[in-house]
Amino acid sequence: MAIPPRSSLPLPPRWPLRVRSAAVHALSLARMVLTTALGEQKTPNSAAVRISRLTEEFHFLNEELRRKDARMRRIPAQRRPHYLPIERLSILELRAARGLSQAQTSERMQITPATVASWTKRLDEEGPDSLVQMPVPVNRFRDFVAYIVKKLKVLCPAMGKARSGTST
């Protein structure tokens, strides 16, 4: 099957209105696939050292984050810096990829659950003043797929071609 030239792959009609919410849903679906795949995978004993190192790194990062969060909590919510529209979309994508609830997202990002709900509700808003924005406009399906692949590499690094420690 031949791949059509790039310019002939526009988004389907009315998709430009739904690109941001489609990105969030695609990342959520990817998380479900990854969770299922990892749940069926057996961890070999040779990976014990790697797991130990990753656990140690996790604890260091967790402590670093705890200290930063404690500092931010001392600032009243009304005086904290606001997230930019691109950062808001990134937070919603992270929420979808990690399978976080509104409460978990609000606690981790130090915003209210109502704020998370508002951002989610306003995903499909259009225009330069929209509350949630993509870093670059997505006008073709190819651009949308490229954006999702880049986000998956960041948010779900275990997904991809290379398999480590598994046999098929």
C-alpha positions as CSV (number, residue, x, y, z in Angstrom):
1,M,0.0,0.0,0.0
2,A,1.6,3.3,-1.1
3,I,1.7,6.2,1.3
4,P,0.1,9.3,-0.2
5,P,2.2,12.5,-0.5
6,R,2.3,14.6,2.7
7,S,0.2,17.5,1.4
8,S,-2.7,15.2,0.6
9,L,-3.2,14.1,4.2
10,P,-5.3,16.9,5.8
11,L,-7.1,16.2,9.1
12,P,-10.6,14.8,8.6
13,P,-13.4,17.4,8.5
14,R,-14.1,19.0,11.9
15,W,-10.9,17.5,13.4
16,P,-9.1,20.8,14.0
17,L,-11.7,21.4,16.7
18,R,-10.7,18.1,18.4
19,V,-7.0,17.8,18.0
20,R,-6.0,18.6,21.6
21,S,-8.6,16.3,23.1
22,A,-7.6,13.6,20.6
23,A,-3.9,13.9,21.7
24,V,-4.9,13.5,25.4
25,H,-7.1,10.5,24.6
26,A,-4.3,8.9,22.5
27,L,-1.9,9.2,25.4
28,S,-4.4,7.7,27.8
29,L,-4.9,4.8,25.4
30,A,-1.1,4.3,25.2
31,R,-0.9,4.1,28.9
32,M,-3.5,1.4,29.0
33,V,-1.6,-0.6,26.3
34,L,1.7,-0.2,28.2
35,T,0.1,-1.2,31.5
36,T,-1.4,-4.3,30.0
37,A,1.9,-5.2,28.2
38,L,4.1,-4.7,31.3
39,G,1.6,-6.7,33.4
40,E,2.1,-9.7,31.1
41,Q,5.9,-9.4,31.0
42,K,8.1,-11.5,33.3
43,T,11.1,-9.7,34.8
44,P,14.3,-11.7,34.5
45,N,16.6,-11.9,37.6
46,S,19.4,-10.2,35.6
47,A,17.4,-7.0,35.8
48,A,17.5,-6.9,39.6
49,V,20.6,-4.6,39.6
50,R,18.9,-2.2,37.1
51,I,15.8,-2.1,39.2
52,S,17.8,-1.4,42.3
53,R,19.5,1.6,40.6
54,L,16.2,2.9,39.2
55,T,14.6,2.6,42.7
56,E,17.5,4.6,44.2
57,E,17.1,7.3,41.5
58,F,13.4,7.4,42.1
59,H,13.9,8.1,45.8
60,F,16.4,10.9,45.0
61,L,14.0,12.5,42.5
62,N,11.1,12.0,44.9
63,E,12.9,13.8,47.7
64,E,13.9,16.7,45.3
65,L,10.3,17.0,44.2
66,R,9.1,17.0,47.9
67,R,11.4,19.9,48.7
68,K,10.2,21.9,45.7
69,D,6.6,21.2,46.5
70,A,7.0,22.3,50.1
71,R,8.4,25.6,49.0
72,M,5.6,26.2,46.5
73,R,2.9,25.4,49.2
74,R,4.2,28.3,51.3
75,I,3.1,30.7,48.5
76,P,-0.7,31.4,48.6
77,A,-2.5,29.8,45.6
78,Q,-3.5,33.2,44.3
79,R,0.1,34.4,44.2
80,R,1.6,31.3,42.5
81,P,2.7,31.7,38.9
82,H,0.1,30.6,36.4
83,Y,0.7,27.8,33.9
84,L,1.0,28.9,30.2
85,P,-1.5,27.4,27.8
86,I,1.1,25.0,26.4
87,E,2.0,23.8,29.9
88,R,-1.7,23.2,30.7
89,L,-2.0,20.9,27.7
90,S,1.2,19.1,28.8
91,I,-0.3,18.6,32.3
92,L,-3.5,17.2,30.8
93,E,-1.4,14.9,28.6
94,L,0.7,13.8,31.6
95,R,-2.6,13.1,33.5
96,A,-3.9,10.9,30.7
97,A,-0.6,9.1,30.2
98,R,-0.2,8.4,33.9
99,G,-3.9,7.6,34.5
100,L,-4.2,10.2,37.3
101,S,-7.5,11.4,38.7
102,Q,-8.4,15.1,39.0
103,A,-7.5,15.1,42.6
104,Q,-4.1,13.4,42.1
105,T,-3.3,15.8,39.2
106,S,-4.3,18.9,41.3
107,E,-2.2,17.7,44.2
108,R,0.9,17.0,42.1
109,M,0.7,20.2,40.1
110,Q,-0.5,22.3,43.1
111,I,-3.7,23.6,41.5
112,T,-7.3,23.0,42.5
113,P,-9.4,20.1,41.2
114,A,-11.8,22.7,39.7
115,T,-8.9,24.1,37.6
116,V,-8.1,20.6,36.2
117,A,-11.8,20.1,35.4
118,S,-11.9,23.5,33.7
119,W,-8.9,22.8,31.6
120,T,-10.3,19.4,30.6
121,K,-13.7,21.0,29.7
122,R,-12.0,23.7,27.6
123,L,-9.7,21.4,25.6
124,D,-11.6,22.1,22.4
125,E,-11.5,25.8,22.7
126,E,-10.1,27.5,19.6
127,G,-8.2,30.7,18.9
128,P,-5.1,32.5,20.1
129,D,-6.6,33.2,23.5
130,S,-7.6,29.5,24.2
131,L,-6.9,28.3,27.7
132,V,-5.1,25.1,26.5
133,Q,-2.9,25.2,23.4
134,M,-0.6,22.9,21.5
135,P,3.1,24.0,21.0
136,V,2.6,24.1,17.2
137,P,-0.5,24.1,15.1
138,V,-1.6,20.6,13.8
139,N,-3.3,20.9,10.5
140,R,-2.6,17.5,8.9
141,F,-3.0,14.0,10.2
142,R,0.7,13.4,9.6
143,D,1.5,16.3,12.0
144,F,-0.9,14.9,14.6
145,V,0.7,11.4,14.4
146,A,4.2,13.0,14.7
147,Y,3.1,15.0,17.8
148,I,1.6,11.8,19.4
149,V,4.8,9.8,18.7
150,K,7.0,12.5,20.3
151,K,4.8,12.7,23.3
152,L,4.7,8.9,23.7
153,K,8.5,8.9,23.6
154,V,8.6,11.3,26.5
155,L,5.6,10.1,28.6
156,C,5.8,6.4,27.9
157,P,9.5,5.6,27.2
158,A,9.0,1.9,27.6
159,M,7.0,1.8,24.4
160,G,8.8,1.5,21.2
161,K,10.7,-0.9,18.8
162,A,13.5,-2.0,21.1
163,R,12.6,-4.7,23.6
164,S,14.9,-5.4,26.5
165,G,14.8,-8.7,28.4
166,T,11.8,-10.1,26.6
167,S,11.5,-13.0,24.2
168,T,8.8,-13.5,21.6
